[in-house]
């Protein structure tokens, strides 16, 4: 709306100067229309440059996320640059998802990884954006495209310790290595090692707490299996 006012002010100023019936009327109308044009121009500049009429609004949203692999617990990322600050992280918001999602790669976005004892991965997105202070400014600067302008975004990934941070390039190499472990002999050896690892974990847990329920034992078994898998992935990554 302010843009329309500015154009109207400019046209009215021209008409006043060129077609006013006398000098007195020309000065009065010229002063009024000139002030309208200049004031609206100043307001547009102030809104664009200094976000006049706006305020910073911060929102926070947390959601569950899942590994992009149905077999492995992976904190997958695509390397961007060499510092690691601009890496793009890839994840899913559903256990089964056709197209994974990823974080943004721009100067407004920061990604953080936190390792937790939880068994569920989550993503917390904290965004700060410019919003109009009230409806008056919203109508006044309608069409300016300044509303919702991003100031900063922080993506905080909270991953269980059983997840393994791995790049897309490493994941591709890992997939090739896994092909070599598909022989019956290799599969049998892995199952034996995994079973031994899980059994040792369960026995240690029972020694500390003999009164563990069946549900607790099942959860511990799942955690032990994921821990063993994470160890195997790290060994394969180190061996390549």
N, C-alpha and C positions, 0 to 999 in steps of 0.2 A: 504493500500500500504506500509506503514512504517513497518508493520509486515513482509511482503514479503522481503523487503530490509534487515531487521534484519536477517532473516533466510539465505538469500543469502550471507550476510556478514559473518555469522558464518561458512557456508560451504566453502566459498572462503578462509577464514582464515585458516581453517583446511587443505584444499588442498594446500595452499601456503606453510605452515609449513612442510607438509609431502612430497610434491612432487616437490618443486622448484628445478631447476637443480643445483643451487649453493647457497652458503651462502649469497652473496650480494643480489641476486634476492629474496631469502627467506626473508631477513630482509625488503626489500622494499615492497614486496607484503604483507607480514605479517603486516607491519605497516599500510598500506592503508586499507586492509580488516578489520584489528582490529579496526581502527578508525571508519569505516562504521558500524560495529557491535555495538561498544560502543555508538556511537552517536545516532543510531536509538533506542537503548535500553533506553538511557537517555530521548530522545524525547517522547517515548511511556509513560515512567514513569511520565514525566512532564505534558503530556496531561491528563493522568488519575488522577494524584494527584492534580495538580495545574491548570488544564484546560488551558494549554499552547496552543496558537493558537485559542483561543475561546473568546467570549465576551458575556455579559449578554444582552438579548433582552427581553423587556417587551411588552406584548400585552394586550389589553383591549377589551372585547366584552360584549355588553349589549343586552338582549333579553327580550321579554315579557314572563311572566310565568302565570300559572293559578293554582287554587286550585285543589287538587286531588279529591275533592268532587264536584259534579255538583249542590248540594243543599246548601252547606255551604262554606263560605269563610275561609279556614283553612290554617295556616302556619304550616304544618305538619313536625314533626321531630321524628327520632328514637334516643332514648337516648343511648349514648355510654359512659361508665364510670360514674363517679359521679360529676365531675367538670363542665360538660356542654360544655367544650371547644371542645370536639371531637364529639358532636352530629351530626348526618347525617340528612340533610334536604331533604324532598321529595316534588317534584313539577312536573308540566306538562308544556310542551312548546306549547301545543295546548289545546283548550277548551275541546275537546274530544280526549282522548289518552288511548290506551289499556294498555300500560305499563308505569307507571310514571318513572321519572328519579330521581336521588338522587346525593348528593354531595359525594366527596371522603372522606374516613376516613384514613388519614395518617398524618405523622409529617410535611408535606409540606403545608397542607391545613388549612386555617382559614376561618370560616364563621362569617359574621356580619349581623345583622338584623337592618333595619332602618324603622321606621314607618312614613308614609307621608300622605299628604292630597290628593294625587292623587287617581284616581279611577282605576288605572292599576298597577298590581304588575310587577316588573322587577327583573332580575338577572344580575348583572355585575360581570364578571369573569376577574380578573387581574392576569396574569401569567408572571413569569420571568423564562426564560430558557437559558441554555447555547447553543450558536450557533457558528459555525466556522466563523472566521473573514472574510475569503474570500475563493474563489474556490481552491486556492493552498492548504490551510490547510484541506479543505473538501476532496480533492483527496488524500492528504498525509495520513490522518487518516481515510480513508474510511474503514468501517467495525468495527470501534472502539465502535460504539453504544453510543458515548458521545454526538452527536448532538441531541439537543432537551431535554437534561437531565433537569428535573424540579428542580428549586431552591425554588420557593415559589408560592403559589396560594391563592388568597383572593376572596372568594365568597361573594358579598354584595347583600343581598336580600332587596329590597325596597317594603314594603307591605303597602297597604292602611290601615288606622286605623280601618276599618271595618273587617279586618282579625283577627282571633284569633289564637294565638300560642298554639299549642296543640301537645302532644306526641301521638305516635301510640297507646300506652296503654290507654291513656285517650280517644282517639277517639273510641276505641273499647268499652269502658265502656259507652261512650256517645251514641253510637248506640243502646246499650241495653236499656238505659234510654228512648231513643226516641220511642221505641216500646210501652212504656206505654202511650204515648201521641197520639196514633193513633185512640183512641175511638172518635166517633162523638162529644161527649160532650167536650172532651179536645181540639179537632181541632177547634170547634166553639169558644171556649174561647180564644184560641191563635189568631185566626183571628180577633176577636173583639179587643183584646189588641194591636195587630199589627196595625190595622186600626186606633185606637185611637192615638197611638204613631206617626204614619205617619201624621195624620191630624194635630196634635199639632205642628209638625215640619214645615209643609207647612204653617200653619197660622202664625207662628212666622216669617217665611221667608217673607211672603207677607207683614207683618207689617213693616219690615225693608225695603223692596223694593216692592212697589205695582205694579211696571211695569215689573215684571218677565214674560218672554215669556213662551209659552207652552213647548218648548224644555227644558228650564231651570227648569220648574216645574216637568217635567218628570224625569230629572236627580236628582233633590232633592228628589223626591218620591223614586227613586231607592236607593239612599244613605240612606234615613231614614229606608227603609225596611232592608237594610244590617246592619245598626246600631242596629236595634231592634233584628235581628237575632244574632248578636254578643253578645248582652247583655244576651239573652236567653242561649246561649251556655256557657257563663261564669257563669251564675247562676246554670246551671245544673252541671258544673264541680265543683263548690263550694259546691253543695248540696250532691254530691255522697259520 
